[in-house]
């Protein structure tokens, strides 16, 4: 069980969310947290839930380990700064990214993810 979801439901949600994000990255775009939770059906999250943050972290760790960058860099706030939340940058730092300039970190990671997805078309 994770966050009240069975292992099977969690895995299905993670797979569905990954597919959604891969498609968006291949198109060269970003997606708001609220749009992610509205489109994923296998599990239901609030846009600011710890469960969503955990799933996004799992996705980024797996994609980064596979050499495709932190895929969830494209999940952003709908308004305001229109970039990922602080949890993304905490994970980025743990994964060895330079987070001393958040905008620079974000742009570099977006470019890394888009480049990796262009190669896999």
Biopython code that builds the backbone (N, CA, C, O; Angstrom):
import numpy as np
from Bio.PDB.StructureBuilder import StructureBuilder

atoms = [
    (1, "UNK", "N", (0.836, -1.192, 0.000)),
    (1, "UNK", "CA", (0.000, 0.000, 0.000)),
    (1, "UNK", "C", (0.879, 1.254, 0.000)),
    (1, "UNK", "O", (1.882, 1.332, 0.709)),
    (2, "UNK", "N", (0.478, 2.218, -0.806)),
    (2, "UNK", "CA", (1.124, 3.529, -0.811)),
    (2, "UNK", "C", (0.036, 4.584, -0.773)),
    (2, "UNK", "O", (-0.837, 4.628, -1.639)),
    (3, "UNK", "N", (0.099, 5.425, 0.232)),
    (3, "UNK", "CA", (-0.844, 6.544, 0.355)),
    (3, "UNK", "C", (-2.295, 6.088, 0.238)),
    (3, "UNK", "O", (-3.137, 6.809, -0.297)),
    (4, "UNK", "N", (-2.579, 4.897, 0.736)),
    (4, "UNK", "CA", (-3.939, 4.372, 0.711)),
    (4, "UNK", "C", (-4.310, 3.644, -0.575)),
    (4, "UNK", "O", (-5.441, 3.176, -0.708)),
    (5, "UNK", "N", (-3.398, 3.539, -1.509)),
    (5, "UNK", "CA", (-3.652, 2.838, -2.766)),
    (5, "UNK", "C", (-2.955, 1.484, -2.744)),
    (5, "UNK", "O", (-1.864, 1.350, -2.190)),
    (6, "UNK", "N", (-3.587, 0.486, -3.346)),
    (6, "UNK", "CA", (-2.939, -0.820, -3.477)),
    (6, "UNK", "C", (-1.705, -0.661, -4.359)),
    (6, "UNK", "O", (-1.598, 0.294, -5.128)),
    (7, "UNK", "N", (-0.783, -1.598, -4.240)),
    (7, "UNK", "CA", (0.413, -1.545, -5.083)),
    (7, "UNK", "C", (0.038, -1.558, -6.562)),
    (7, "UNK", "O", (0.667, -0.883, -7.376)),
    (8, "UNK", "N", (-0.993, -2.333, -6.903)),
    (8, "UNK", "CA", (-1.434, -2.426, -8.296)),
    (8, "UNK", "C", (-1.990, -1.091, -8.789)),
    (8, "UNK", "O", (-1.670, -0.656, -9.895)),
    (9, "UNK", "N", (-2.819, -0.441, -7.973)),
    (9, "UNK", "CA", (-3.402, 0.854, -8.361)),
    (9, "UNK", "C", (-2.307, 1.908, -8.491)),
    (9, "UNK", "O", (-2.309, 2.707, -9.428)),
    (10, "UNK", "N", (-1.373, 1.900, -7.539)),
    (10, "UNK", "CA", (-0.274, 2.864, -7.583)),
    (10, "UNK", "C", (0.539, 2.700, -8.861)),
    (10, "UNK", "O", (0.844, 3.674, -9.548)),
    (11, "UNK", "N", (0.884, 1.454, -9.168)),
    (11, "UNK", "CA", (1.670, 1.166, -10.359)),
    (11, "UNK", "C", (0.909, 1.574, -11.629)),
    (11, "UNK", "O", (1.500, 2.135, -12.552)),
    (12, "UNK", "N", (-0.385, 1.296, -11.674)),
    (12, "UNK", "CA", (-1.204, 1.684, -12.832)),
    (12, "UNK", "C", (-1.243, 3.204, -12.969)),
    (12, "UNK", "O", (-1.151, 3.729, -14.079)),
    (13, "UNK", "N", (-1.379, 3.907, -11.855)),
    (13, "UNK", "CA", (-1.379, 5.357, -11.887)),
    (13, "UNK", "C", (-0.051, 5.917, -12.338)),
    (13, "UNK", "O", (-0.001, 6.863, -13.125)),
    (14, "UNK", "N", (1.030, 5.333, -11.839)),
    (14, "UNK", "CA", (2.372, 5.783, -12.235)),
    (14, "UNK", "C", (2.599, 5.543, -13.730)),
    (14, "UNK", "O", (3.162, 6.394, -14.419)),
    (15, "UNK", "N", (2.165, 4.396, -14.224)),
    (15, "UNK", "CA", (2.317, 4.104, -15.653)),
    (15, "UNK", "C", (1.497, 5.077, -16.501)),
    (15, "UNK", "O", (1.971, 5.582, -17.519)),
    (16, "UNK", "N", (0.256, 5.333, -16.066)),
    (16, "UNK", "CA", (-0.610, 6.253, -16.793)),
    (16, "UNK", "C", (-0.026, 7.670, -16.784)),
    (16, "UNK", "O", (-0.014, 8.352, -17.809)),
    (17, "UNK", "N", (0.454, 8.101, -15.622)),
    (17, "UNK", "CA", (1.030, 9.434, -15.505)),
    (17, "UNK", "C", (2.307, 9.547, -16.344)),
    (17, "UNK", "O", (2.528, 10.566, -16.998)),
    (18, "UNK", "N", (3.127, 8.531, -16.328)),
    (18, "UNK", "CA", (4.357, 8.542, -17.125)),
    (18, "UNK", "C", (4.021, 8.677, -18.607)),
    (18, "UNK", "O", (4.637, 9.473, -19.315)),
    (19, "UNK", "N", (3.051, 7.907, -19.073)),
    (19, "UNK", "CA", (2.658, 7.966, -20.489)),
    (19, "UNK", "C", (2.157, 9.361, -20.860)),
    (19, "UNK", "O", (2.485, 9.877, -21.929)),
    (20, "UNK", "N", (1.371, 9.966, -19.986)),
    (20, "UNK", "CA", (0.871, 11.321, -20.210)),
    (20, "UNK", "C", (2.028, 12.311, -20.328)),
    (20, "UNK", "O", (2.054, 13.144, -21.233)),
    (21, "UNK", "N", (2.980, 12.210, -19.408)),
    (21, "UNK", "CA", (4.114, 13.138, -19.402)),
    (21, "UNK", "C", (5.046, 12.911, -20.581)),
    (21, "UNK", "O", (5.584, 13.867, -21.140)),
    (22, "UNK", "N", (5.242, 11.660, -20.962)),
    (22, "UNK", "CA", (6.082, 11.368, -22.134)),
    (22, "UNK", "C", (5.460, 11.990, -23.383)),
    (22, "UNK", "O", (6.160, 12.604, -24.189)),
    (23, "UNK", "N", (4.153, 11.832, -23.541)),
    (23, "UNK", "CA", (3.478, 12.408, -24.708)),
    (23, "UNK", "C", (3.621, 13.926, -24.724)),
    (23, "UNK", "O", (3.865, 14.521, -25.773)),
    (24, "UNK", "N", (3.470, 14.547, -23.562)),
    (24, "UNK", "CA", (3.591, 16.010, -23.488)),
    (24, "UNK", "C", (5.027, 16.424, -23.781)),
    (24, "UNK", "O", (5.247, 17.410, -24.484)),
    (25, "UNK", "N", (6.006, 15.694, -23.259)),
    (25, "UNK", "CA", (7.412, 16.026, -23.507)),
    (25, "UNK", "C", (7.760, 15.862, -24.988)),
    (25, "UNK", "O", (8.493, 16.677, -25.546)),
    (26, "UNK", "N", (7.240, 14.819, -25.619)),
    (26, "UNK", "CA", (7.493, 14.630, -27.049)),
    (26, "UNK", "C", (6.927, 15.783, -27.862)),
    (26, "UNK", "O", (7.478, 16.145, -28.902)),
    (27, "UNK", "N", (5.816, 16.367, -27.384)),
    (27, "UNK", "CA", (5.204, 17.511, -28.062)),
    (27, "UNK", "C", (5.923, 18.816, -27.716)),
    (27, "UNK", "O", (5.631, 19.861, -28.297)),
    (28, "UNK", "N", (6.860, 18.754, -26.772)),
    (28, "UNK", "CA", (7.626, 19.930, -26.396)),
    (28, "UNK", "C", (6.874, 20.899, -25.512)),
    (28, "UNK", "O", (7.087, 22.108, -25.599)),
    (29, "UNK", "N", (5.992, 20.386, -24.656)),
    (29, "UNK", "CA", (5.197, 21.271, -23.811)),
    (29, "UNK", "C", (5.276, 20.950, -22.341)),
    (29, "UNK", "O", (5.851, 19.942, -21.929)),
    (30, "UNK", "N", (4.682, 21.835, -21.557)),
    (30, "UNK", "CA", (4.554, 21.625, -20.118)),
    (30, "UNK", "C", (3.092, 21.313, -19.810)),
    (30, "UNK", "O", (2.230, 21.410, -20.684)),
    (31, "UNK", "N", (2.821, 20.936, -18.555)),
    (31, "UNK", "CA", (1.465, 20.630, -18.121)),
    (31, "UNK", "C", (1.327, 21.035, -16.654)),
    (31, "UNK", "O", (2.242, 20.826, -15.856)),
    (32, "UNK", "N", (0.198, 21.604, -16.312)),
    (32, "UNK", "CA", (-0.042, 22.048, -14.941)),
    (32, "UNK", "C", (-0.344, 20.856, -14.030)),
    (32, "UNK", "O", (-0.893, 19.846, -14.471)),
    (33, "UNK", "N", (0.020, 20.987, -12.767)),
    (33, "UNK", "CA", (-0.289, 19.951, -11.784)),
    (33, "UNK", "C", (-1.773, 19.591, -11.834)),
    (33, "UNK", "O", (-2.129, 18.413, -11.827)),
    (34, "UNK", "N", (-2.637, 20.608, -11.886)),
    (34, "UNK", "CA", (-4.082, 20.362, -11.890)),
    (34, "UNK", "C", (-4.522, 19.588, -13.131)),
    (34, "UNK", "O", (-5.456, 18.790, -13.055)),
    (35, "UNK", "N", (-3.874, 19.806, -14.257)),
    (35, "UNK", "CA", (-4.214, 19.068, -15.473)),
    (35, "UNK", "C", (-3.741, 17.616, -15.391)),
    (35, "UNK", "O", (-4.405, 16.716, -15.905)),
    (36, "UNK", "N", (-2.613, 17.390, -14.755)),
    (36, "UNK", "CA", (-2.129, 16.018, -14.569)),
    (36, "UNK", "C", (-3.140, 15.226, -13.753)),
    (36, "UNK", "O", (-3.544, 14.134, -14.154)),
    (37, "UNK", "N", (-3.553, 15.768, -12.607)),
    (37, "UNK", "CA", (-4.470, 15.007, -11.747)),
    (37, "UNK", "C", (-5.835, 14.839, -12.400)),
    (37, "UNK", "O", (-6.528, 13.859, -12.124)),
    (38, "UNK", "N", (-6.233, 15.762, -13.251)),
    (38, "UNK", "CA", (-7.519, 15.644, -13.938)),
    (38, "UNK", "C", (-7.492, 14.551, -15.003)),
    (38, "UNK", "O", (-8.527, 13.959, -15.309)),
    (39, "UNK", "N", (-6.330, 14.283, -15.564)),
    (39, "UNK", "CA", (-6.226, 13.320, -16.673)),
    (39, "UNK", "C", (-5.890, 11.904, -16.248)),
    (39, "UNK", "O", (-6.180, 10.956, -16.977)),
    (40, "UNK", "N", (-5.288, 11.744, -15.093)),
    (40, "UNK", "CA", (-4.940, 10.401, -14.617)),
    (40, "UNK", "C", (-6.156, 9.794, -13.924)),
    (40, "UNK", "O", (-6.708, 10.385, -12.996)),
    (41, "UNK", "N", (-6.561, 8.635, -14.372)),
    (41, "UNK", "CA", (-7.786, 8.006, -13.871)),
    (41, "UNK", "C", (-7.533, 6.837, -12.911)),
    (41, "UNK", "O", (-8.389, 6.519, -12.085)),
    (42, "UNK", "N", (-6.379, 6.205, -13.015)),
    (42, "UNK", "CA", (-6.117, 5.003, -12.199)),
    (42, "UNK", "C", (-6.059, 5.318, -10.712)),
    (42, "UNK", "O", (-6.434, 4.490, -9.882)),
    (43, "UNK", "N", (-5.592, 6.509, -10.379)),
    (43, "UNK", "CA", (-5.560, 6.994, -8.996)),
    (43, "UNK", "C", (-6.009, 8.452, -9.022)),
    (43, "UNK", "O", (-5.842, 9.140, -10.028)),
    (44, "UNK", "N", (-6.570, 8.911, -7.933)),
    (44, "UNK", "CA", (-7.053, 10.294, -7.858)),
    (44, "UNK", "C", (-6.265, 11.045, -6.800)),
    (44, "UNK", "O", (-6.153, 10.588, -5.663)),
    (45, "UNK", "N", (-5.723, 12.186, -7.168)),
    (45, "UNK", "CA", (-4.947, 13.017, -6.262)),
    (45, "UNK", "C", (-5.462, 14.445, -6.311)),
    (45, "UNK", "O", (-6.089, 14.860, -7.286)),
    (46, "UNK", "N", (-5.190, 15.191, -5.245)),
    (46, "UNK", "CA", (-5.320, 16.641, -5.274)),
    (46, "UNK", "C", (-4.006, 17.170, -5.841)),
    (46, "UNK", "O", (-2.959, 16.552, -5.646)),
    (47, "UNK", "N", (-4.046, 18.306, -6.542)),
    (47, "UNK", "CA", (-2.817, 18.828, -7.139)),
    (47, "UNK", "C", (-1.698, 19.131, -6.140)),
    (47, "UNK", "O", (-0.529, 19.164, -6.525)),
    (48, "UNK", "N", (-2.031, 19.350, -4.872)),
    (48, "UNK", "CA", (-0.992, 19.669, -3.890)),
    (48, "UNK", "C", (-0.785, 18.555, -2.862)),
    (48, "UNK", "O", (-0.274, 18.803, -1.769)),
    (49, "UNK", "N", (-1.183, 17.329, -3.212)),
    (49, "UNK", "CA", (-1.086, 16.227, -2.253)),
    (49, "UNK", "C", (0.325, 15.651, -2.163)),
    (49, "UNK", "O", (1.107, 15.724, -3.112)),
    (50, "UNK", "N", (0.625, 15.084, -1.010)),
    (50, "UNK", "CA", (1.912, 14.404, -0.815)),
    (50, "UNK", "C", (2.005, 13.172, -1.705)),
    (50, "UNK", "O", (3.087, 12.821, -2.177)),
    (51, "UNK", "N", (0.878, 12.522, -1.931)),
    (51, "UNK", "CA", (0.872, 11.330, -2.788)),
    (51, "UNK", "C", (1.284, 11.685, -4.212)),
    (51, "UNK", "O", (2.076, 10.970, -4.827)),
    (52, "UNK", "N", (0.750, 12.785, -4.738)),
    (52, "UNK", "CA", (1.136, 13.217, -6.081)),
    (52, "UNK", "C", (2.628, 13.532, -6.116)),
    (52, "UNK", "O", (3.329, 13.125, -7.042)),
    (53, "UNK", "N", (3.106, 14.247, -5.121)),
    (53, "UNK", "CA", (4.535, 14.576, -5.063)),
    (53, "UNK", "C", (5.383, 13.309, -5.046)),
    (53, "UNK", "O", (6.421, 13.246, -5.704)),
    (54, "UNK", "N", (4.945, 12.307, -4.299)),
    (54, "UNK", "CA", (5.689, 11.043, -4.224)),
    (54, "UNK", "C", (5.715, 10.336, -5.574)),
    (54, "UNK", "O", (6.750, 9.820, -5.995)),
    (55, "UNK", "N", (4.569, 10.317, -6.245)),
    (55, "UNK", "CA", (4.527, 9.655, -7.550)),
    (55, "UNK", "C", (5.385, 10.404, -8.565)),
    (55, "UNK", "O", (6.116, 9.780, -9.334)),
    (56, "UNK", "N", (5.306, 11.713, -8.575)),
    (56, "UNK", "CA", (6.146, 12.494, -9.482)),
    (56, "UNK", "C", (7.630, 12.232, -9.210)),
    (56, "UNK", "O", (8.435, 12.128, -10.136)),
    (57, "UNK", "N", (7.976, 12.126, -7.927)),
    (57, "UNK", "CA", (9.358, 11.823, -7.570)),
    (57, "UNK", "C", (9.800, 10.469, -8.092)),
    (57, "UNK", "O", (10.905, 10.331, -8.618)),
    (58, "UNK", "N", (8.943, 9.472, -7.949)),
    (58, "UNK", "CA", (9.272, 8.130, -8.463)),
    (58, "UNK", "C", (9.500, 8.162, -9.971)),
    (58, "UNK", "O", (10.437, 7.552, -10.486)),
    (59, "UNK", "N", (8.631, 8.881, -10.660)),
    (59, "UNK", "CA", (8.747, 8.975, -12.118)),
    (59, "UNK", "C", (10.067, 9.650, -12.499)),
    (59, "UNK", "O", (10.786, 9.158, -13.368)),
    (60, "UNK", "N", (10.387, 10.770, -11.855)),
    (60, "UNK", "CA", (11.628, 11.473, -12.195)),
    (60, "UNK", "C", (12.850, 10.640, -11.879)),
    (60, "UNK", "O", (13.801, 10.617, -12.660)),
    (61, "UNK", "N", (12.843, 9.959, -10.753)),
    (61, "UNK", "CA", (13.994, 9.120, -10.399)),
    (61, "UNK", "C", (14.189, 8.010, -11.423)),
    (61, "UNK", "O", (15.319, 7.743, -11.833)),
    (62, "UNK", "N", (13.114, 7.363, -11.838)),
    (62, "UNK", "CA", (13.215, 6.262, -12.804)),
    (62, "UNK", "C", (13.670, 6.769, -14.167)),
    (62, "UNK", "O", (14.537, 6.165, -14.798)),
    (63, "UNK", "N", (13.093, 7.867, -14.619)),
    (63, "UNK", "CA", (13.462, 8.410, -15.928)),
    (63, "UNK", "C", (14.905, 8.910, -15.931)),
    (63, "UNK", "O", (15.628, 8.725, -16.910)),
    (64, "UNK", "N", (15.320, 9.541, -14.839)),
    (64, "UNK", "CA", (16.690, 10.025, -14.749)),
    (64, "UNK", "C", (17.670, 8.855, -14.727)),
    (64, "UNK", "O", (18.716, 8.908, -15.374)),
    (65, "UNK", "N", (17.336, 7.809, -13.992)),
    (65, "UNK", "CA", (18.198, 6.626, -13.933)),
    (65, "UNK", "C", (18.331, 5.965, -15.310)),
    (65, "UNK", "O", (19.345, 5.335, -15.610)),
    (66, "UNK", "N", (17.302, 6.114, -16.133)),
    (66, "UNK", "CA", (17.323, 5.550, -17.487)),
    (66, "UNK", "C", (18.014, 6.489, -18.487)),
    (66, "UNK", "O", (18.091, 6.184, -19.677)),
    (67, "UNK", "N", (18.516, 7.634, -17.996)),
    (67, "UNK", "CA", (19.258, 8.539, -18.848)),
    (67, "UNK", "C", (18.412, 9.523, -19.641)),
    (67, "UNK", "O", (18.899, 10.144, -20.585)),
    (68, "UNK", "N", (17.129, 9.670, -19.256)),
    (68, "UNK", "CA", (16.237, 10.552, -20.011)),
    (68, "UNK", "C", (15.904, 11.842, -19.271)),
    (68, "UNK", "O", (15.021, 12.587, -19.697)),
    (69, "UNK", "N", (16.594, 12.115, -18.178)),
    (69, "UNK", "CA", (16.344, 13.334, -17.413)),
    (69, "UNK", "C", (15.135, 13.204, -16.503)),
    (69, "UNK", "O", (14.436, 12.191, -16.505)),
    (70, "UNK", "N", (14.908, 14.244, -15.734)),
    (70, "UNK", "CA", (13.818, 14.272, -14.753)),
    (70, "UNK", "C", (12.523, 14.667, -15.462)),
    (70, "UNK", "O", (12.199, 15.851, -15.552)),
    (71, "UNK", "N", (11.793, 13.690, -15.956)),
    (71, "UNK", "CA", (10.604, 13.904, -16.781)),
    (71, "UNK", "C", (9.607, 14.871, -16.159)),
    (71, "UNK", "O", (8.959, 15.631, -16.878)),
    (72, "UNK", "N", (9.475, 14.854, -14.849)),
    (72, "UNK", "CA", (8.451, 15.691, -14.219)),
    (72, "UNK", "C", (8.818, 17.168, -14.171)),
    (72, "UNK", "O", (8.080, 17.971, -13.601)),
    (73, "UNK", "N", (9.944, 17.531, -14.761)),
    (73, "UNK", "CA", (10.304, 18.946, -14.889)),
    (73, "UNK", "C", (9.235, 19.703, -15.677)),
    (73, "UNK", "O", (9.122, 20.921, -15.546)),
    (74, "UNK", "N", (8.458, 19.004, -16.486)),
    (74, "UNK", "CA", (7.444, 19.675, -17.304)),
    (74, "UNK", "C", (6.130, 19.883, -16.559)),
    (74, "UNK", "O", (5.213, 20.502, -17.099)),
    (75, "UNK", "N", (6.019, 19.380, -15.333)),
    (75, "UNK", "CA", (4.817, 19.590, -14.522)),
    (75, "UNK", "C", (5.021, 20.875, -13.728)),
    (75, "UNK", "O", (5.929, 20.970, -12.903)),
    (76, "UNK", "N", (4.160, 21.865, -13.990)),
    (76, "UNK", "CA", (4.392, 23.220, -13.487)),
    (76, "UNK", "C", (3.142, 23.808, -12.830)),
    (76, "UNK", "O", (2.032, 23.300, -12.987)),
    (77, "UNK", "N", (3.362, 24.885, -12.097)),
    (77, "UNK", "CA", (2.239, 25.646, -11.539)),
    (77, "UNK", "C", (1.454, 26.276, -12.688)),
    (77, "UNK", "O", (2.040, 26.741, -13.666)),
    (78, "UNK", "N", (0.147, 26.290, -12.569)),
    (78, "UNK", "CA", (-0.708, 26.851, -13.627)),
    (78, "UNK", "C", (-0.601, 28.371, -13.688)),
    (78, "UNK", "O", (-0.725, 28.963, -14.760)),
    (79, "UNK", "N", (-0.375, 28.993, -12.554)),
    (79, "UNK", "CA", (-0.257, 30.448, -12.485)),
    (79, "UNK", "C", (1.010, 30.800, -11.697)),
    (79, "UNK", "O", (1.696, 29.914, -11.187)),
    (80, "UNK", "N", (1.304, 32.059, -11.606)),
    (80, "UNK", "CA", (2.484, 32.489, -10.852)),
    (80, "UNK", "C", (3.754, 32.237, -11.632)),
    (80, "UNK", "O", (3.890, 32.684, -12.771)),
    (81, "UNK", "N", (4.702, 31.510, -11.011)),
    (81, "UNK", "CA", (6.008, 31.311, -11.644)),
    (81, "UNK", "C", (5.975, 30.331, -12.818)),
    (81, "UNK", "O", (6.902, 30.302, -13.627)),
    (82, "UNK", "N", (4.924, 29.538, -12.914)),
    (82, "UNK", "CA", (4.746, 28.584, -14.010)),
    (82, "UNK", "C", (5.948, 27.668, -14.197)),
    (82, "UNK", "O", (6.384, 27.398, -15.316)),
    (83, "UNK", "N", (6.474, 27.197, -13.059)),
    (83, "UNK", "CA", (7.556, 26.218, -13.078)),
    (83, "UNK", "C", (7.246, 25.177, -12.008)),
    (83, "UNK", "O", (6.275, 25.330, -11.267)),
    (84, "UNK", "N", (8.056, 24.116, -11.912)),
    (84, "UNK", "CA", (7.793, 23.085, -10.901)),
    (84, "UNK", "C", (7.869, 23.649, -9.483)),
    (84, "UNK", "O", (8.459, 24.702, -9.245)),
    (85, "UNK", "N", (7.264, 22.931, -8.562)),
    (85, "UNK", "CA", (7.277, 23.324, -7.165)),
    (85, "UNK", "C", (8.593, 23.000, -6.480)),
    (85, "UNK", "O", (9.488, 22.415, -7.090)),
    (86, "UNK", "N", (8.712, 23.377, -5.217)),
    (86, "UNK", "CA", (9.963, 23.188, -4.486)),
    (86, "UNK", "C", (10.380, 21.727, -4.340)),
    (86, "UNK", "O", (11.574, 21.435, -4.262)),
    (87, "UNK", "N", (9.429, 20.815, -4.303)),
    (87, "UNK", "CA", (9.775, 19.395, -4.201)),
    (87, "UNK", "C", (10.594, 18.922, -5.384)),
    (87, "UNK", "O", (11.494, 18.096, -5.233)),
    (88, "UNK", "N", (10.285, 19.445, -6.565)),
    (88, "UNK", "CA", (11.060, 19.086, -7.753)),
    (88, "UNK", "C", (12.519, 19.495, -7.574)),
    (88, "UNK", "O", (13.430, 18.719, -7.860)),
    (89, "UNK", "N", (12.731, 20.719, -7.097)),
    (89, "UNK", "CA", (14.097, 21.215, -6.958)),
    (89, "UNK", "C", (14.843, 20.513, -5.817)),
    (89, "UNK", "O", (16.062, 20.356, -5.882)),
    (90, "UNK", "N", (14.124, 20.094, -4.780)),
    (90, "UNK", "CA", (14.751, 19.293, -3.725)),
    (90, "UNK", "C", (15.270, 17.975, -4.306)),
    (90, "UNK", "O", (16.394, 17.560, -4.025)),
    (91, "UNK", "N", (14.434, 17.327, -5.120)),
    (91, "UNK", "CA", (14.846, 16.073, -5.756)),
    (91, "UNK", "C", (15.989, 16.325, -6.733)),
    (91, "UNK", "O", (16.942, 15.547, -6.795)),
    (92, "UNK", "N", (15.896, 17.403, -7.489)),
    (92, "UNK", "CA", (16.967, 17.731, -8.434)),
    (92, "UNK", "C", (18.307, 17.842, -7.714)),
    (92, "UNK", "O", (19.324, 17.339, -8.192)),
    (93, "UNK", "N", (18.296, 18.498, -6.575)),
    (93, "UNK", "CA", (19.539, 18.636, -5.796)),
    (93, "UNK", "C", (20.035, 17.270, -5.327)),
    (93, "UNK", "O", (21.230, 16.984, -5.399)),
    (94, "UNK", "N", (19.118, 16.425, -4.844)),
    (94, "UNK", "CA", (19.508, 15.077, -4.399)),
    (94, "UNK", "C", (20.069, 14.244, -5.555)),
    (94, "UNK", "O", (20.907, 13.367, -5.345)),
    (95, "UNK", "N", (19.606, 14.522, -6.769)),
    (95, "UNK", "CA", (20.088, 13.789, -7.938)),
    (95, "UNK", "C", (21.327, 14.431, -8.558)),
    (95, "UNK", "O", (21.765, 14.028, -9.635)),
    (96, "UNK", "N", (21.889, 15.428, -7.879)),
    (96, "UNK", "CA", (23.159, 16.000, -8.310)),
    (96, "UNK", "C", (23.074, 17.214, -9.208)),
    (96, "UNK", "O", (24.093, 17.657, -9.739)),
    (97, "UNK", "N", (21.881, 17.765, -9.393)),
    (97, "UNK", "CA", (21.754, 18.966, -10.213)),
    (97, "UNK", "C", (22.190, 20.187, -9.411)),
    (97, "UNK", "O", (22.072, 20.210, -8.186)),
    (98, "UNK", "N", (22.692, 21.195, -10.108)),
    (98, "UNK", "CA", (23.045, 22.468, -9.478)),
    (98, "UNK", "C", (21.769, 23.282, -9.362)),
    (98, "UNK", "O", (21.214, 23.716, -10.372)),
    (99, "UNK", "N", (21.300, 23.494, -8.143)),
    (99, "UNK", "CA", (20.055, 24.231, -7.913)),
    (99, "UNK", "C", (20.314, 25.623, -7.349)),
    (99, "UNK", "O", (19.414, 26.230, -6.771)),
    (100, "UNK", "N", (21.527, 26.134, -7.509)),
    (100, "UNK", "CA", (21.837, 27.462, -6.979)),
    (100, "UNK", "C", (21.067, 28.556, -7.726)),
    (100, "UNK", "O", (20.806, 29.620, -7.165)),
    (101, "UNK", "N", (20.707, 28.303, -8.974)),
    (101, "UNK", "CA", (19.863, 29.207, -9.774)),
    (101, "UNK", "C", (18.707, 28.344, -10.282)),
    (101, "UNK", "O", (18.874, 27.560, -11.216)),
    (102, "UNK", "N", (17.535, 28.493, -9.662)),
    (102, "UNK", "CA", (16.408, 27.606, -9.974)),
    (102, "UNK", "C", (15.963, 27.724, -11.426)),
    (102, "UNK", "O", (15.637, 26.715, -12.051)),
    (103, "UNK", "N", (15.942, 28.926, -11.969)),
    (103, "UNK", "CA", (15.541, 29.079, -13.369)),
    (103, "UNK", "C", (16.521, 28.371, -14.302)),
    (103, "UNK", "O", (16.116, 27.681, -15.237)),
    (104, "UNK", "N", (17.798, 28.547, -14.039)),
    (104, "UNK", "CA", (18.825, 27.903, -14.859)),
    (104, "UNK", "C", (18.705, 26.375, -14.763)),
    (104, "UNK", "O", (18.807, 25.677, -15.771)),
    (105, "UNK", "N", (18.490, 25.869, -13.555)),
    (105, "UNK", "CA", (18.316, 24.434, -13.332)),
    (105, "UNK", "C", (17.106, 23.931, -14.104)),
    (105, "UNK", "O", (17.177, 22.914, -14.794)),
    (106, "UNK", "N", (15.992, 24.654, -13.982)),
    (106, "UNK", "CA", (14.751, 24.248, -14.641)),
    (106, "UNK", "C", (14.917, 24.211, -16.159)),
    (106, "UNK", "O", (14.544, 23.229, -16.801)),
    (107, "UNK", "N", (15.470, 25.270, -16.727)),
    (107, "UNK", "CA", (15.636, 25.343, -18.181)),
    (107, "UNK", "C", (16.559, 24.237, -18.679)),
    (107, "UNK", "O", (16.277, 23.614, -19.702)),
    (108, "UNK", "N", (17.645, 23.990, -17.979)),
    (108, "UNK", "CA", (18.587, 22.937, -18.385)),
    (108, "UNK", "C", (17.907, 21.572, -18.359)),
    (108, "UNK", "O", (18.122, 20.746, -19.246)),
    (109, "UNK", "N", (17.088, 21.342, -17.340)),
    (109, "UNK", "CA", (16.428, 20.035, -17.229)),
    (109, "UNK", "C", (15.334, 19.877, -18.285)),
    (109, "UNK", "O", (15.176, 18.797, -18.855)),
    (110, "UNK", "N", (14.580, 20.945, -18.548)),
    (110, "UNK", "CA", (13.570, 20.898, -19.619)),
    (110, "UNK", "C", (14.251, 20.554, -20.937)),
    (110, "UNK", "O", (13.777, 19.696, -21.682)),
    (111, "UNK", "N", (15.353, 21.217, -21.222)),
    (111, "UNK", "CA", (16.086, 20.945, -22.468)),
    (111, "UNK", "C", (16.572, 19.503, -22.521)),
    (111, "UNK", "O", (16.505, 18.870, -23.575)),
    (112, "UNK", "N", (17.058, 18.978, -21.407)),
    (112, "UNK", "CA", (17.533, 17.592, -21.340)),
    (112, "UNK", "C", (16.386, 16.617, -21.639)),
    (112, "UNK", "O", (16.549, 15.675, -22.415)),
    (113, "UNK", "N", (15.242, 16.852, -21.023)),
    (113, "UNK", "CA", (14.077, 15.970, -21.206)),
    (113, "UNK", "C", (13.565, 16.047, -22.642)),
    (113, "UNK", "O", (13.288, 15.016, -23.255)),
    (114, "UNK", "N", (13.438, 17.252, -23.181)),
    (114, "UNK", "CA", (12.946, 17.397, -24.556)),
    (114, "UNK", "C", (13.904, 16.735, -25.547)),
    (114, "UNK", "O", (13.459, 16.072, -26.484)),
    (115, "UNK", "N", (15.208, 16.908, -25.351)),
    (115, "UNK", "CA", (16.188, 16.301, -26.239)),
    (115, "UNK", "C", (16.112, 14.779, -26.191)),
    (115, "UNK", "O", (16.197, 14.119, -27.227)),
    (116, "UNK", "N", (15.954, 14.224, -25.000)),
    (116, "UNK", "CA", (15.859, 12.773, -24.856)),
    (116, "UNK", "C", (14.613, 12.246, -25.541)),
    (116, "UNK", "O", (14.651, 11.176, -26.149)),
    (117, "UNK", "N", (13.523, 12.967, -25.455)),
    (117, "UNK", "CA", (12.267, 12.511, -26.067)),
    (117, "UNK", "C", (12.260, 12.697, -27.568)),
    (117, "UNK", "O", (11.576, 11.952, -28.270)),
    (118, "UNK", "N", (13.000, 13.666, -28.086)),
    (118, "UNK", "CA", (13.105, 13.808, -29.545)),
    (118, "UNK", "C", (13.833, 12.610, -30.132)),
    (118, "UNK", "O", (13.497, 12.138, -31.219)),
    (119, "UNK", "N", (14.836, 12.120, -29.404)),
    (119, "UNK", "CA", (15.614, 10.965, -29.860)),
    (119, "UNK", "C", (14.765, 9.702, -29.890)),
    (119, "UNK", "O", (15.026, 8.801, -30.688)),
    (120, "UNK", "N", (13.742, 9.623, -29.021)),
    (120, "UNK", "CA", (12.980, 8.381, -28.887)),
    (120, "UNK", "C", (11.691, 8.355, -29.710)),
    (120, "UNK", "O", (10.857, 7.470, -29.523)),
    (121, "UNK", "N", (11.522, 9.318, -30.618)),
    (121, "UNK", "CA", (10.277, 9.377, -31.407)),
    (121, "UNK", "C", (10.128, 8.201, -32.319)),
    (121, "UNK", "O", (9.139, 8.105, -33.045)),
]
sb = StructureBuilder()
sb.init_structure("model")
sb.init_model(0)
sb.init_chain("A")
sb.init_seg("    ")
for serial, (resi, resn, name, xyz) in enumerate(atoms, 1):
    if name == "N":
        sb.init_residue(resn, " ", resi, " ")
    sb.init_atom(name, np.array(xyz, "f"), 0.0, 1.0, " ", f" {name:<3s}", serial, name[0])
structure = sb.get_structure()
